[in-house]
């Protein structure tokens, strides 16, 4: 006589150790010996096991649920059956799927509530998913990290990235092996979104040793693709930490692994373009961004068009850049529309259309693209010989941009130069701007000699002011 509860405990023990083959074997052996009512319940546990494979086992999940219903028609009303059907429906129909009933969401069985939560998250109802209360300690070990992962995904869907990152960290703590690596990588991706590259790098440092040196043949593809993601994220972290050369090594390895185990992705092509841009290899970056645009889905296309537009601007091809930037601007949901508007203003400036450039830059500034818009406005003001206005725009960039960044350096150089053109009305400011710009300007740059001269002249004026201030006047 088969005891269903004991069989389920044996299955959970196998799953806790990551032995899925043993879990399937235990269930199949029990189903061969059990009577119809017991087999129906075991079929639901088999459906649960298939559900862990996500979209890769939809047919098997449906077959197990239908088998349970055939073996015992009363199982149609079983809370676990209803929850699993809801999850299957959500995986196949998305937001059109009806949500699981409230009674299922409040079931005394934590396994039922877990699948109800999954169904709600999959059908685009993250807030409702988070309202389903499931304590991780109520669940078998193999579901505890998955619960935190689903909760993290729901928070991420709601734009709550910090909360999601914390939950992925919990999921990683509860998981093991490749699953732990994947959760750490999800955490790292959110740290990158939050502008925390050091934290992202730390999470990735923990993930890398979890990959097997020689994975089993049936695990090689999964590990290879996850490792491609690791290199892709590592490249972004290093790039954000100002290390484009090692970032280039990382993104090349990500592309190699993708080619070996899957298909080229939009994300890897886009980051490769960004890395090449930082390395000054703009022509190669242009090819990478074009590849990203070819691979992009609808939601990714404006990002690729924007990057392409900026790369074309860097190559001083404003007519072609404008075409790509206008395509990005036409996507109302693109979150960087003010920056696109500022880049379009730069196109107009390069084309000699100063009134149009000024108008677009002012709109971009009002919408929050402070740094790129201010740089354009500074250039326009200089062309109109409005030196006070130009200085105001460049000083705004110096305040807002990251010290040492390209925009900060450009603004520092220009601010020193504007003050020089004005006859050094504020030699202390001119000296400070020239000095900070000089510290980031290589000797081979044409600016180096100009800045040295500004520094020398401002220093002389400061010395004269000091000497005059020290005299006793009769």
C-alpha positions, 0 to 999 in steps of 0.5 A: 500500500502506497502512502502518499504523504510518505512518497511526497516527503521522499520526493521533497528530500530528493529535490532538496538535494537537486536530484530531479531524476530520483524525484521522478523515479520515486513518483513513477514507481509509487504511481505504478503500485498505488490505487486510483485515488492515490495515483490521482494525488501523486499525479498532482505532485508530478504536475508540481515537479513539471511546473518547476521546469517553467515554460520548458515542460508545459505539455508535461504539466498539462498531461499530468493535470489531465491524468489526475482529473481522469483518475479521480474526477473529484480532483478537479476541485482539489485546491492544488489542482486549481492552483496548478491549472491557474499556473499553466493557464497563466504561462500559456495565456499571460494577462488574459488568464483568469486569476486563481480563486481567493479560496486557493490564495488563502488555502491552508496548504502552503504548496497551493498558495505557492502556485497561486502566487506563481499564477498571479505573477505570471499573469501580470498581477505582481501586487496581488501575488505579493498579497498571497502570504507564504512563509518560506519555512512552511515550504519544502526546502526546494521551494524556499529559494524559489519563493524568494525569487518569485517575490523578487520578480514581483517587486521588480515588476512594480519598480521596487528594485532595492526590495527585489535585490534584497530578496534575490540575495535571500534566494541566493542564500537559500539556493545552492549550486547553479541556482545560487549563481543565477540568483546572485546574477539576478541580484547583480543585475538589479545593483547595476540598475540601481547604479551600484557597480561595486555591489554588482561586482561583489555578487558576481564574485560570489557566483563565479566559483559555483560553476562546475569546471566540467559540467555534465553533458546534459547540463553543459548548455544551461551552464554555458548560457548562464555563464554567458550572462555572468560575463555580460553582467561582469562587463557592465560592472567593470565598465561602470567602474571605469575599466573598459579594457577588462570589460571588453574581455568579458563581453567578448567571452559572453558573445563566444559562449552565446554563439556556442550554446545559443543565439546572439542576444541584443543585450550582449551586442549593445554592451559590446558597443558601449564598451567599444565606445569607451575604448574610443573604437567608434567605428566598431561600436557602430557595427555592434549597435547596428547588430543590437538593433537587428536583434532588438525586440520592440521594447529594446529598439529605442535603446539601440536606436539611441546608442546608434544615434550617439555613436553616429554623433561621435563620428560627426555624422549628424544627419544619420544620427538624427534619423536614429534619434528621431526613431527613439524619440517616437517611442513614448515609453522610452525612459530616456526621451529627455536625453534623446531630445538633448542629443537631437539638439546636438545634431541641430548644433552640428548642422548649424541650426542654432535656434532649433538647437537652443529650443530643443536643448532648453526643452531637454533641460526642463525635462531633466537631461541637465548635463547633455542639454547644458553642454549644447546650450553652452556651445550655442551661447558661445556662438552667440558670444554670450559668454556669461550664459555659456559659463553658467551652462558649463558650471552647471555641468561641472556641478552635476557630472561625475568628476573625471567623466568626459562631460565633466572634463569638457565643461571644466575645459570650456569654463576655464576657456570662457573665463580666459576669453572674458579677461580672467574676471575671476582668476581663482575660478579660472585657476581651479577649472584649468587645474582640474581639467589639466589633471585629466587631460593627456599631454597629447591633447590640444587642450593641454597647452591651452590649459597650461597657459590659462593656469599660468595666467590665472596664477599670475593674476592671483599672485598680483592680487595677493601682493596688492592685498598685502600692501599698506596704503597711505 
